[in-house]
Amino acid sequence: MSAPTTPATAPDDVEEGLALRPKFDAAGLVTCVTTDALSGDVLMVAFMNDEALQKTIETGEAWYFSRSRGRLWRKGESSGHVQRVLEMRVDCDQDAVWIKVEQGGGAACHTGRKSCFYRRVDRDAEGAPLLSPVDAERLFDPAKVYR
C-alpha cells in the first residue's frame, strides 16, 4: 500500500507530525543519503522523486531518480548490486531522506568501489586542494558489469 506524500500545511505538521510530507525541490526531487546499515559508512548520495520514494517504501529496495538519465532506476538493476532498505528516515523539514541499506555485492559505486566517497580532500605542499584515495579498492570491474 502506498503511503501518502501530500504537501504540508504548517511547519509544525512537517517537523513534529507523523505524516510523511516530503518537501521536493523545484525539480521534484529530494536528496537521499544512503549508508551501510552495518558499518554506518556513507555509500552514496542520490535523488528521489515521489515515484522513487513510493517504490522504495513499497518494495523495500532502493529506487532513485537519475538526473543524468532523466529517469527512475532501481539500484542494482544492471549491476545486480541491489540495496535492501532496512531503515528509512526523513530530516526535520522533510527535504532529505536517509536510508540504511544492506548493500548487495558489497559495492554501491558504479566505479566498482564500496562507496562513492573514495577520495579524501587534502592539501598539497603549497596548500592547494588535492584528492587522496581512501578505501578505493575496486570490488568489481565496471566494464564487465555495465555493458
C-alpha positions in Angstrom: 0.0 0.0 0.0 1.3 3.5 -0.9 1.9 6.0 1.9 0.5 9.5 1.2 3.1 12.1 0.4 1.0 15.2 0.4 2.2 18.8 0.9 2.5 20.1 4.5 0.2 22.8 5.7 2.2 24.2 8.6 5.8 23.9 9.8 4.8 22.0 12.9 3.0 19.5 10.7 6.3 18.8 8.9 8.6 19.0 11.9 6.5 17.3 14.6 3.8 15.5 12.7 3.6 11.8 12.0 2.6 12.1 8.3 5.2 11.7 5.6 5.2 15.0 3.8 8.4 15.3 1.7 9.4 18.7 0.5 10.5 18.2 -3.0 12.7 20.9 -4.7 11.7 22.8 -7.9 12.8 19.8 -9.9 10.5 17.5 -7.9 13.5 15.8 -6.1 14.7 15.2 -2.5 18.3 14.3 -1.6 18.8 10.8 -0.4 21.8 9.8 1.7 22.5 6.1 1.7 24.5 4.4 4.3 25.6 0.8 5.0 23.3 -0.4 7.8 26.2 -2.5 9.5 29.2 -0.2 9.2 27.4 3.2 9.1 29.6 4.2 6.1 28.1 6.6 3.6 27.7 4.7 0.4 26.2 7.3 -1.9 24.1 10.4 -2.2 21.4 10.4 -4.9 18.0 11.9 -5.5 14.4 10.6 -5.3 11.3 11.9 -6.9 7.9 11.0 -5.5 7.7 7.8 -7.6 11.2 6.6 -6.4 10.3 7.3 -2.8 7.0 5.4 -3.1 8.7 2.4 -4.8 11.4 2.3 -2.1 8.7 2.3 0.6 6.6 -0.3 -1.2 9.3 -2.7 -2.3 11.9 -2.4 0.4 14.6 -1.9 -2.3 16.3 1.5 -3.1 14.9 3.4 -6.1 16.3 6.7 -7.3 15.8 9.3 -9.9 18.8 9.7 -12.2 19.2 13.4 -13.1 21.7 12.5 -15.9 19.5 9.9 -17.5 16.2 11.7 -16.6 14.5 8.5 -15.4 13.7 6.3 -12.5 16.1 3.5 -11.6 16.3 0.7 -9.1 19.8 0.4 -7.6 21.3 -2.8 -8.9 19.0 -3.1 -11.9 22.1 -3.6 -14.2 24.8 -4.5 -11.7 22.8 -6.9 -9.6 24.0 -5.0 -6.5 20.6 -4.3 -5.1 20.2 -2.2 -1.9 17.8 -3.7 0.6 16.4 -0.9 2.8 16.5 -1.8 6.5 15.5 1.7 7.8 14.3 5.0 6.2 14.3 8.3 7.9 13.5 11.9 6.9 15.1 15.0 8.3 13.4 17.7 10.3 11.9 19.6 7.4 11.4 16.5 5.3 13.6 17.7 2.4 16.1 14.9 2.7 15.9 11.2 3.1 18.4 8.9 4.8 18.2 5.1 4.1 20.2 2.4 5.8 20.7 -0.5 3.5 22.1 -3.9 3.1 24.3 -3.5 0.0 24.2 -6.4 -2.3 27.5 -7.3 -3.9 29.4 -5.2 -1.4 29.7 -2.3 -3.7 27.5 0.8 -4.2 29.5 2.9 -6.6 29.3 2.5 -10.4 33.2 2.7 -10.4 33.3 -0.7 -8.6 34.0 0.6 -5.1 32.2 0.0 -1.9 31.3 3.7 -1.6 31.1 6.7 -3.9 33.2 8.6 -1.4 36.6 7.0 -2.1 38.7 10.2 -2.2 39.6 12.5 0.7 40.2 16.2 0.2 43.7 17.0 1.4 46.2 19.8 0.6 49.5 19.6 -1.3 52.7 21.3 -0.1 51.5 24.7 -1.3 48.1 24.3 0.4 46.1 23.7 -2.8 43.3 21.1 -2.6 44.4 17.6 -3.6 42.4 14.4 -3.7 43.8 11.3 -1.9 42.4 7.8 -2.5 40.9 6.2 0.6 39.1 2.8 0.7 39.5 2.9 -3.1 39.9 -0.8 -3.8 37.6 -1.9 -6.7 35.4 -4.7 -5.7 34.2 -5.3 -9.3 35.2 -4.4 -12.8 32.7 -1.8 -14.1 33.5 -2.7 -17.7 32.3 -6.3 -17.0 29.2 -5.3 -15.1 27.9 -2.4 -17.1 27.7 -3.4 -20.8 
